[in-house]
Amino acid sequence: MKKQEIQQEIDQLKMDYIRIQGDLDKLEANGGNVTMLEKTLSRLEEELISLRRQLEAASE
């Protein structure tokens, strides 16, 4: 992937993360089960780490 494509994917994941975090906060405030959303956030964090590493490697 090119640097620009990697950055676009990072930006999209960040937007997804923010949206899901908001959903999680609302669900948690209402006493709902947040386990699946927490797992999704964890997966997104791992993807972001991987993409940032790819971006660093592409910059070198």
C-alpha distances in whole Angstrom, upper triangle without the diagonal:
4,7,8,6,6,10,11,10,12,15,15,16,18,20,20,22,24,25,26,28,30,31,31,34,36,36,37,40,41,41,39,37,34,32,30,28,28,26,24,24,23,20,19,19,18,15,15,16,13,10,12,12,9,9,12,11,9,12,14
4,5,5,6,9,10,11,12,14,16,17,18,20,21,23,25,26,27,28,31,32,33,35,37,37,38,41,42,43,40,39,35,34,32,30,30,29,26,25,25,23,20,21,20,17,16,17,14,11,12,13,9,8,11,11,7,10,12
4,5,5,6,9,10,10,12,14,15,16,19,20,21,23,25,26,27,29,30,31,33,35,36,37,39,41,41,39,38,34,33,31,29,29,28,25,24,24,22,19,19,19,16,14,15,13,10,10,11,8,6,9,9,6,7,11
4,5,5,6,9,10,10,12,14,15,17,18,20,21,23,24,26,27,29,30,32,33,35,36,38,40,40,38,37,34,33,31,28,29,28,25,24,24,22,19,20,20,16,15,16,15,12,12,14,11,9,12,13,10,11,14
4,5,5,6,9,10,11,12,14,16,17,18,20,21,23,24,26,27,28,30,32,33,34,36,38,39,36,35,31,31,28,26,27,25,22,22,22,20,17,18,18,14,13,15,14,10,12,14,11,9,13,14,11,13,16
4,5,5,6,9,10,11,12,14,15,16,18,20,21,22,25,26,26,28,30,31,32,34,36,37,34,33,29,29,26,24,24,23,20,19,19,17,14,15,14,11,10,12,10,6,8,10,8,6,10,11,9,11,14
4,5,5,6,9,10,10,12,14,15,17,19,20,21,23,24,25,27,29,30,31,33,35,36,34,32,29,29,26,24,24,23,20,19,20,18,15,15,15,12,10,12,12,8,8,11,10,7,11,13,11,11,15
4,5,5,6,9,10,11,12,14,16,17,18,20,21,23,24,26,28,29,30,32,34,35,32,31,28,28,25,23,23,23,20,18,20,18,14,16,16,13,11,14,14,10,11,14,13,11,14,16,14,15,19
4,5,5,6,9,10,11,12,14,15,16,18,20,21,22,24,26,27,28,30,32,32,30,29,25,25,22,20,21,20,16,16,17,14,11,13,13,10,9,12,11,8,10,13,11,11,14,16,14,16,19
4,5,5,6,9,10,10,12,14,15,16,18,20,21,22,24,25,26,28,30,31,29,27,24,24,22,19,19,18,15,14,15,13,10,10,11,9,6,9,10,7,8,11,11,9,12,15,14,15,18
4,5,5,6,9,10,11,13,14,15,17,19,20,21,23,24,26,27,29,30,28,28,24,24,22,19,20,20,17,15,17,15,12,13,14,12,9,13,13,10,11,15,14,12,15,18,17,17,21
4,5,5,6,9,10,11,12,14,16,17,18,20,22,23,24,26,28,29,26,25,22,22,20,17,18,18,14,13,16,14,10,12,14,11,10,14,14,12,13,16,16,15,18,20,19,20,23
4,5,5,6,9,10,10,12,14,15,16,18,20,21,22,24,26,26,24,23,19,19,17,14,15,15,11,10,12,10,7,9,11,8,7,11,12,10,11,15,15,14,17,19,19,20,23
4,5,5,6,9,10,10,12,14,15,16,19,20,21,22,25,25,24,23,19,20,18,15,15,16,13,10,12,12,8,9,12,10,8,11,13,11,12,15,16,15,17,20,20,20,23
4,5,5,6,9,10,11,13,14,15,17,18,20,21,23,24,23,22,19,20,18,15,16,17,13,12,15,14,11,12,15,13,12,15,17,15,15,19,19,18,21,23,23,23,27
4,5,5,6,8,10,11,12,14,15,16,18,20,21,22,20,19,16,17,15,11,13,13,10,9,12,11,8,11,13,12,11,15,16,15,16,19,20,19,22,24,24,25,28
4,5,5,6,9,10,10,12,14,15,16,18,20,21,19,18,14,15,13,10,10,12,9,6,10,10,7,8,12,11,10,13,15,14,15,18,19,19,21,24,24,25,27
4,6,5,6,9,10,11,13,14,15,17,19,20,19,18,15,17,15,12,12,14,12,9,13,14,11,11,15,14,13,16,18,17,17,21,22,21,23,26,26,26,29
4,5,5,6,9,10,11,12,14,16,17,19,17,17,14,16,14,11,13,14,11,10,14,14,12,14,17,16,15,19,20,19,20,23,24,23,26,28,28,29,32
4,5,5,6,9,10,10,12,14,15,16,14,14,11,12,11,7,9,11,8,7,11,12,10,12,15,15,15,18,19,19,20,23,24,24,26,29,29,30,33
4,5,5,6,9,10,10,12,14,15,14,14,10,12,12,8,9,11,10,7,11,13,11,12,15,16,15,18,20,20,20,23,25,24,26,29,29,30,33
4,5,5,6,9,10,11,13,14,13,14,12,14,14,10,12,15,13,11,15,16,14,15,19,19,18,21,23,23,23,26,28,27,29,32,32,32,35
4,5,5,6,8,10,11,12,11,11,9,12,11,8,10,13,12,11,15,16,15,16,19,20,19,22,24,24,25,28,29,29,31,33,34,34,37
4,5,5,6,8,10,10,9,9,6,9,9,6,8,11,10,9,12,15,14,15,18,19,19,21,23,24,25,27,29,29,31,33,34,34,37
4,6,5,6,9,10,10,11,9,12,13,10,10,14,14,12,15,18,17,17,20,21,21,23,26,26,26,29,31,30,32,35,35,36,38
4,5,5,6,9,9,11,10,13,14,11,13,16,16,15,18,20,19,20,23,24,24,26,28,28,29,32,33,33,35,37,38,39,41
4,5,5,6,5,7,7,10,11,9,11,14,14,14,17,19,19,20,23,24,24,26,28,29,30,32,34,34,36,38,39,40,42
4,5,5,5,7,6,10,12,10,11,14,15,14,17,19,19,20,23,24,24,26,28,29,30,32,34,34,36,38,39,40,42
4,6,8,10,10,14,16,14,14,18,18,17,20,22,22,23,26,27,27,29,31,32,32,35,36,36,38,41,41,42,44
4,6,9,10,14,16,14,16,19,19,19,22,24,24,25,28,29,29,31,33,34,34,37,38,39,40,43,44,44,47
4,7,9,12,14,14,14,17,18,18,20,23,23,24,27,28,29,30,33,34,34,37,38,39,40,43,44,44,47
4,6,9,11,11,12,15,16,16,18,20,21,22,25,26,27,29,31,31,32,35,36,37,39,41,42,43,45
4,6,8,9,10,12,13,14,16,18,19,20,22,24,25,26,28,29,31,33,34,35,37,39,40,41,43
4,6,5,6,9,10,11,12,14,15,16,19,20,21,23,25,26,27,29,30,31,33,35,36,37,40
4,6,5,6,9,10,11,12,14,15,17,19,20,21,23,25,26,27,29,30,32,33,35,36,38
4,5,5,6,9,10,11,12,14,15,17,18,20,21,23,24,26,27,28,30,32,33,35,37
4,5,5,6,9,10,10,12,14,15,16,18,20,21,22,24,26,26,28,30,31,33,35
4,5,5,6,9,10,11,13,14,15,17,19,20,21,23,25,26,27,29,30,32,34
4,5,5,6,9,10,11,12,14,15,17,18,20,21,23,24,26,27,29,30,32
4,5,5,6,9,10,11,12,14,15,16,18,20,21,22,24,26,27,28,31
4,5,5,6,9,10,10,12,14,15,16,18,20,21,22,24,25,27,29
4,5,5,6,9,10,11,13,14,15,17,19,20,21,23,25,26,28
4,5,5,6,9,10,11,12,14,16,17,18,20,21,23,24,26
4,5,5,6,9,10,10,12,14,15,16,18,20,21,22,25
4,5,5,6,9,10,11,12,14,15,17,19,20,21,23
4,5,5,6,9,10,11,13,14,16,17,18,20,22
4,5,5,6,9,10,11,12,14,15,16,18,20
4,5,5,6,9,10,10,12,14,15,16,19
4,6,5,6,9,10,11,12,14,15,17
4,5,5,6,9,10,11,12,14,16
4,5,5,6,9,10,10,12,14
4,5,5,6,9,10,11,13
4,5,5,6,9,10,11
4,5,5,6,9,10
4,5,5,6,9
4,5,5,7
4,5,5
4,6
4
